[in-house]
Amino acid sequence: MNITIQCFGAFRPFGEALLISVSHGATVADLHGLFLKKLKEIDPSFDNPILIDNSRFATETTLLASSTLLEEGMQLAVIPPVSGG
């Protein structure tokens, strides 16, 4: 199955959107590791799993729980942690 991930914040340098292949039955928890793998394919020097662990995946209206099952063709956003001041 293919999932499209829109990239924001610290992930934008990797592209506006990334296509990631996932297995049937994969969850958002699985997506964290697959997303890290995809980023390393683009930039082999990327090694910040903590940034990914602290980010959330979301639909247009909902932050997704780690247990959410992924579906073919989903379009998600990855939202990194932010700070203000």
Secondary structure as UniProt FT lines:
FT   STRAND          2..7
FT   HELIX           9..14
FT   STRAND          17..21
FT   TURN            24..25
FT   HELIX           28..42
FT   TURN            44..45
FT   HELIX           49..53
FT   STRAND          56..58
FT   TURN            66..67
FT   TURN            72..73
FT   STRAND          75..79
//
